[in-house]
Amino acid sequence: QVQLVESGGGLVQTGGSLRLSCAASGSILSINAMGWYRQAPGKQRELVAGITSGGSTNYADSVKGRFTISRVNAKNTVYLQMNSLKPEDAAVYYCHADLTTATSKLAAWGQGTQVTVST
């Protein structure tokens, strides 16, 4: 069984920073892409940032220059450093990983962590 456990969400003022972490655990042979998505009330889940096992990254236009995604492959962990936060960044943030276990390839999701940005 595979688990993605997120941490680091919370309440921050506009212009502040937060760092999200997501650790994958279980019978994992390898992890390809990892990423962060977010979903605000009444909106669809959207990709915020992604990173391949080789370190290539991509970002939503709305967060470019403010957010940085990184990962430590040896720890099966991905991070999202969020700076200059805006009220429109408030959402539940979900970690995602495309991974391979001994028996299958699957797309795993974390349980989500709330980010609230006050004005």
VOMI-489768 format. One record per residue (C-alpha): z, x, y; chain. Coordinates in Angstrom, 3 decimals. Each point is the difference from the previous one (the first is absolute). Example, Ala and Ser with C-alpha at 12.3 -4.5 7.8 and 13.67 -1.06 7.14 Angstrom:
<rec <7.800, 12.300, -4.500>, A>
<rec <-0.660, 1.370, 3.440>, A>
% end
This chain:
<rec <0.000, 0.000, 0.000>, A>
<rec <-0.869, 1.201, 3.491>, A>
<rec <1.945, -0.579, 3.183>, A>
<rec <-0.769, 0.706, 3.641>, A>
<rec <3.132, 0.028, 2.122>, A>
<rec <-0.310, -0.015, 3.771>, A>
<rec <2.578, 0.907, 2.598>, A>
<rec <0.239, 0.707, 3.707>, A>
<rec <-0.786, -3.309, 1.616>, A>
<rec <2.149, -1.521, 2.683>, A>
<rec <0.272, -1.024, 3.623>, A>
<rec <-1.328, 2.267, 2.730>, A>
<rec <-0.778, -0.384, 3.674>, A>
<rec <-3.517, 0.109, 1.365>, A>
<rec <-1.065, 3.618, 0.215>, A>
<rec <2.375, 1.084, -2.725>, A>
<rec <-0.654, 1.576, -3.378>, A>
<rec <0.670, -0.744, -3.646>, A>
<rec <-0.785, 1.846, -3.201>, A>
<rec <-0.740, -1.955, -3.145>, A>
<rec <0.272, 1.503, -3.461>, A>
<rec <-1.262, -1.220, -3.338>, A>
<rec <0.840, 1.587, -3.327>, A>
<rec <-1.820, -0.843, -3.203>, A>
<rec <1.842, 0.255, -3.286>, A>
<rec <-0.582, -0.793, -3.652>, A>
<rec <-2.415, 1.161, -2.652>, A>
<rec <-2.581, 1.331, 2.436>, A>
<rec <-2.628, 2.476, -1.065>, A>
<rec <-1.748, 0.272, 3.332>, A>
<rec <-0.322, -1.694, 3.375>, A>
<rec <-3.294, -0.187, 1.813>, A>
<rec <0.039, -1.760, 3.342>, A>
<rec <3.188, -1.109, 1.691>, A>
<rec <0.279, -2.078, 3.098>, A>
<rec <1.904, -2.250, 2.311>, A>
<rec <-0.914, -3.586, 0.779>, A>
<rec <1.699, -2.476, 2.282>, A>
<rec <0.192, -3.735, 0.339>, A>
<rec <1.213, -1.840, 3.058>, A>
<rec <0.954, -3.705, -0.104>, A>
<rec <-3.079, -2.190, -0.167>, A>
<rec <-2.342, 2.953, -0.460>, A>
<rec <-1.758, 1.609, -2.936>, A>
<rec <1.229, 3.213, -1.521>, A>
<rec <-1.853, 2.923, 1.549>, A>
<rec <-0.401, 3.679, -0.769>, A>
<rec <1.936, 2.206, 2.375>, A>
<rec <-0.654, 3.433, -1.482>, A>
<rec <-1.137, 1.566, -3.249>, A>
<rec <0.082, 3.448, -1.537>, A>
<rec <-1.694, 1.437, -3.055>, A>
<rec <1.551, 2.401, -2.475>, A>
<rec <-1.910, 2.754, 1.776>, A>
<rec <1.456, -0.905, 3.368>, A>
<rec <-2.918, -1.779, 1.643>, A>
<rec <1.244, -2.728, 2.298>, A>
<rec <-1.281, -3.110, 1.707>, A>
<rec <1.604, -2.276, 2.550>, A>
<rec <-0.440, -3.413, 1.521>, A>
<rec <-1.391, 0.323, 3.511>, A>
<rec <3.103, -1.668, 1.400>, A>
<rec <2.286, 2.799, -1.185>, A>
<rec <-2.160, 3.094, 0.409>, A>
<rec <1.781, 2.655, 2.013>, A>
<rec <3.388, -1.660, -0.467>, A>
<rec <0.559, -0.130, -3.774>, A>
<rec <-0.221, 2.831, -2.497>, A>
<rec <-0.156, -0.396, -3.752>, A>
<rec <0.981, 2.818, -2.322>, A>
<rec <0.988, 0.479, -3.620>, A>
<rec <1.778, 2.397, -2.305>, A>
<rec <-1.817, -0.160, -3.311>, A>
<rec <2.753, 1.781, -1.909>, A>
<rec <2.393, -2.770, 1.011>, A>
<rec <-2.460, -2.911, -0.342>, A>
<rec <1.008, -0.897, 3.530>, A>
<rec <-1.937, -1.168, 3.025>, A>
<rec <1.239, -0.175, 3.583>, A>
<rec <-1.056, -1.790, 3.151>, A>
<rec <1.162, 1.460, 3.285>, A>
<rec <-0.331, -2.656, 2.677>, A>
<rec <0.255, 1.040, 3.635>, A>
<rec <-0.490, -1.881, 3.273>, A>
<rec <0.676, -3.271, -1.761>, A>
<rec <-1.219, -3.201, 1.590>, A>
<rec <1.113, -3.605, -0.518>, A>
<rec <-3.284, -0.659, -1.815>, A>
<rec <0.998, 2.572, -2.635>, A>
<rec <2.802, -2.289, -1.175>, A>
<rec <-0.648, -1.099, -3.565>, A>
<rec <1.056, 0.450, -3.579>, A>
<rec <-1.379, 3.343, -1.137>, A>
<rec <-1.062, 0.430, -3.616>, A>
<rec <-0.616, 3.174, -1.920>, A>
<rec <-2.963, 0.092, -2.378>, A>
<rec <-1.058, 2.460, -2.668>, A>
<rec <-2.949, 0.259, -2.385>, A>
<rec <1.469, 1.706, -3.008>, A>
<rec <-0.514, 0.784, -3.641>, A>
<rec <2.631, -0.474, -2.694>, A>
<rec <-0.143, 0.889, -3.673>, A>
<rec <-1.523, -3.369, -0.760>, A>
<rec <-1.910, -1.201, 3.057>, A>
<rec <-1.222, 0.418, 3.521>, A>
<rec <1.571, -2.325, 2.486>, A>
<rec <0.591, -0.772, 3.636>, A>
<rec <3.691, -0.132, 0.770>, A>
<rec <1.763, -1.501, 3.001>, A>
<rec <3.429, 0.514, 1.470>, A>
<rec <2.283, -2.866, 0.922>, A>
<rec <-0.556, 0.430, 3.725>, A>
<rec <2.157, 1.190, 2.857>, A>
<rec <0.407, -1.823, 3.302>, A>
<rec <-0.888, 1.701, 3.262>, A>
<rec <1.117, -1.797, 3.156>, A>
<rec <-0.940, 1.228, 3.463>, A>
<rec <1.943, -1.388, 2.939>, A>
<rec <-1.301, -0.194, 3.544>, A>
% end
